[in-house]
Amino acid sequence: MGLNTKKLKFKKRNTNMMMKAGNALYLMTALMLLLNTTVRSQNKVGREVIAFNNDWQFKKDANRRDAALGDLKFKKVSIPHTWNNLDIQAGNGFYAGEAIYQKELTALEAWKSKRVFIRFEGVGAVARLYVNDRYIGEHKGSYAAFAFDISYALKYGEKNKIEVKVNNEEREDVIPINNRLFPIYGGIYRPVSLIITNKLNIAVTDFASPGLYISQQDVSAKSAGIKVKVKLENKSESAKPISLSTAVYDATGKLVKVVEEKLLVSRQGEQIYHQELNIQEPHLWNGIKDPYLYKAVVRVSDENGVIDELSQSLGLRKFEMKPGKGFFLNDQPYRLLGVCRHQDKQDEGNALSNAQHLADLEDIKEMGTTSIRFAHYQQSDYLYSKCDSMGFIIWAEIPFVNAVSTKEAGNAQTQLRELIRQNYNHPSIYVWGLHNEVYGKTPDDYTAVLTRTLHDIAKTEDPDRYTVSVSGYGEMDRPTNLNADIQGMNRYYGWYEGKIGDLEKWVSGLEQKFPDYRMILSEYGTEANINQQEELSRDTGNPSGQVWPEAYQQKFHEIQWGIIDQHPYIAASYVWNMFDFAVPPANGGSVPARNMKGLVTFDRKVKKDAFYWYKANWNPTPMVYIAGRRFNKRTNPTTTVTVYANTGTPTLMVNGKKIEGVKTGNTKVHYIFENVRLQKGKNQVVAIVGKNAEELKDKVEWIL
């Protein structure tokens, strides 16, 4: 038992006993008691976060006829887990329904004087929580975190049953309302944790947010203003005097600034407090070039030490999107070279580990990408944090996509609040996405009014970031899409309409007619099956066909990036998609249930030719790459060889002979060698850039 340093008392008989042992021993013992108390107070743990992912029991609904018999009995699983990691890849007919997760929790006696929360980072799609068969609450939506206070339902010093009933059936009142664009995977597919706090704590159940919000004002190289809003809850027996402090540390751990104030926290309701700091000559967060992060630490203390403490990464930066001129970071032009990312992977579904999320980001970084659209839903906490530290500039959005039921308004509003509050402090996020390809005919119809409401919510929650709505049409003045700060447009010339080069006429027309609008090319791309190869000959794609050759995707991106590169009016552009992903109703390219617009295959094993096209254009690291490498069984003795090189004109050698004559293509890294003769049998094709120690080579072998 620790001693109160302000009220250290010894009963008379104890004092006498100490005196008999000698005054020196008495004084030494008292000093040790005081020192021990002080040390324990300084090291007092404000909160404890415990991973709660192992030894779950899982089974599907025993009343469902479409569940395999082996799935109707409990089996041991670990989180993250989805029951659709395989069946969704086969197409429609995957298991969508209810399943049950159970786990035992031994609640420590020490927790009885504290608060105990359980936080789920992602459950697909509707979850109902029970503790010891007592209903605690429900969460609707597959992609946001949620937390419940389970303090009052636990039996302390005993084992407790935690049960989660999960359902991933389509619902008209929960977005997304269908599986048409991407699947709604079932399961507890992101981590679960227990959060143990003192009776007075920084809010845990504020839409599962950190409970504190850091905003920035007037950020420049000279100074940066910081405002911190903290939400506190006091479940003690009475109002409690505390000290609230915010400290900012630099990347080396050196204290830069601290503010502190004394408060009396009522136990009636949630209490909100504000603190302000100013950092002189800040080290700015500067995207991929220099993603410098401070750390902000908020501490709540009483006379005995720290009651609660939270730290958040802090990147000081200024975003601005200027109509017709592009994106600016810290008042400097900054090109948003973007890709879209879905979170699923072959044979894994959406139940990915942090290591797998990081591997995706590393692939994206390798390509030279500076911005990511996390489509079409909130993604992992870990991902957003890594984007902060890696320097990606992020578009985050909710899954209000492709169809409208007129019953989803409440859930869409809730999911937007969850998205913003849970991710408010990430410096990498510059825009909140309100919807994708949902439409209305007039400014006063359901979809337009809901979009306007979502925009208002976003601006109320976070007035410092942009909002964006996305249209699948190329018309700037569609009423549904003029209710956000930025107009995003998905354009698929050369795939769903027109020819590849039609993108030029479209963007030029917008520049002339709408020069003062903020516009983003939010999606563009085409399918490619790496097992289907042919010469570059097609002018248009066939989205309903079974042949989607990789060479067409290569040609598509060569032309379209060449156009985008010349139009700064397009403030940001996002390739659809970085990775192939599952789409249950899809049936093209000779692979069921697959969208193959990715620059990387669904299993992440093969980077397509188009990946290296963007790498050559976006990543300044010297490289050379021969396209068409998987078309290794040739039938035409005369061919065209395409080489991507970003350090000057490459030399092409075929069977040891230098090929003369090269012309540049759509950008300065694009080199084309025409009328190259192949010999019967094996052909060694080598592209070379640089000289001596700096020489780079790429080699392929083609058989005629």
HELIX and SHEET records of a PDB file:
HELIX    1   1 LYS A   12  LYS A   20  1                                   9    
HELIX    2   2 ASN A   23  GLN A   42  1                                  20    
HELIX    3   3 LEU A   69  ASP A   71  5                                   3    
HELIX    4   4 ASP A   87  ALA A   90  5                                   4    
HELIX    5   5 GLU A  109  SER A  113  5                                   5    
HELIX    6   6 GLY A  287  LYS A  289  5                                   3    
HELIX    7   7 ASN A  354  GLU A  366  1                                  13    
HELIX    8   8 ASP A  381  MET A  390  1                                  10    
HELIX    9   9 ALA A  409  ASN A  423  1                                  15    
HELIX   10  10 TYR A  446  GLU A  461  1                                  16    
HELIX   11  11 PRO A  479  LEU A  482  5                                   4    
HELIX   12  12 ASP A  502  LYS A  513  1                                  12    
HELIX   13  13 GLU A  550  ILE A  564  1                                  15    
HELIX   14  14 ASP A  609  TRP A  618  1                                  10    
HELIX   15  15 ASN A  692  GLU A  694  5                                   3    
SHEET    1   A 4 ARG A  47  ALA A  51  0                                        
SHEET    2   A 4 VAL A 192  THR A 197 -1                                        
SHEET    3   A 4 ARG A 115  PHE A 120 -1                                        
SHEET    4   A 4 PHE A 146  ASP A 149 -1                                        
SHEET    1   B 6 LYS A  75  VAL A  77  0                                        
SHEET    2   B 6 TRP A  56  LYS A  60 -1                                        
SHEET    3   B 6 GLU A  98  THR A 106 -1                                        
SHEET    4   B 6 LYS A 159  ASN A 167 -1                                        
SHEET    5   B 6 VAL A 126  VAL A 131 -1                                        
SHEET    6   B 6 ARG A 134  LYS A 140 -1                                        
SHEET    1   C 2 VAL A 123  GLY A 124  0                                        
SHEET    2   C 2 GLY A 187  ILE A 188 -1                                        
SHEET    1   D 3 LEU A 200  ILE A 202  0                                        
SHEET    2   D 3 SER A 223  ASN A 234 -1                                        
SHEET    3   D 3 LEU A 212  GLN A 217 -1                                        
SHEET    1   E 3 LEU A 200  ILE A 202  0                                        
SHEET    2   E 3 SER A 223  ASN A 234 -1                                        
SHEET    3   E 3 GLN A 271  GLN A 280 -1                                        
SHEET    1   F 4 LEU A 255  VAL A 265  0                                        
SHEET    2   F 4 LYS A 240  TYR A 249 -1                                        
SHEET    3   F 4 TYR A 294  ASP A 302 -1                                        
SHEET    4   F 4 GLY A 305  LEU A 314 -1                                        
SHEET    1   G 3 PHE A 319  LYS A 322  0                                        
SHEET    2   G 3 GLY A 326  LEU A 329 -1                                        
SHEET    3   G 3 GLN A 332  PRO A 333 -1                                        
SHEET    1   H 9 LEU A 336  ARG A 341  0                                        
SHEET    2   H 9 SER A 371  PHE A 374  1                                        
SHEET    3   H 9 ILE A 393  GLU A 397  1                                        
SHEET    4   H 9 ILE A 429  ASN A 436  1                                        
SHEET    5   H 9 TYR A 466  SER A 471  1                                        
SHEET    6   H 9 ILE A 486  ASN A 490  1                                        
SHEET    7   H 9 MET A 519  TYR A 524  1                                        
SHEET    8   H 9 ALA A 572  VAL A 575  1                                        
SHEET    9   H 9 LEU A 336  ARG A 341  1                                        
SHEET    1   I 2 PHE A 581  GLY A 588  0                                        
SHEET    2   I 2 VAL A 591  ASN A 595 -1                                        
SHEET    1   J 4 VAL A 624  ILE A 626  0                                        
SHEET    2   J 4 THR A 638  ALA A 645 -1                                        
SHEET    3   J 4 HIS A 670  ARG A 677 -1                                        
SHEET    4   J 4 LYS A 663  THR A 664 -1                                        
SHEET    1   K 4 LYS A 657  LYS A 658  0                                        
SHEET    2   K 4 THR A 651  VAL A 654 -1                                        
SHEET    3   K 4 LYS A 682  VAL A 689 -1                                        
SHEET    4   K 4 LEU A 696  ILE A 703 -1                                        
END                                                                             
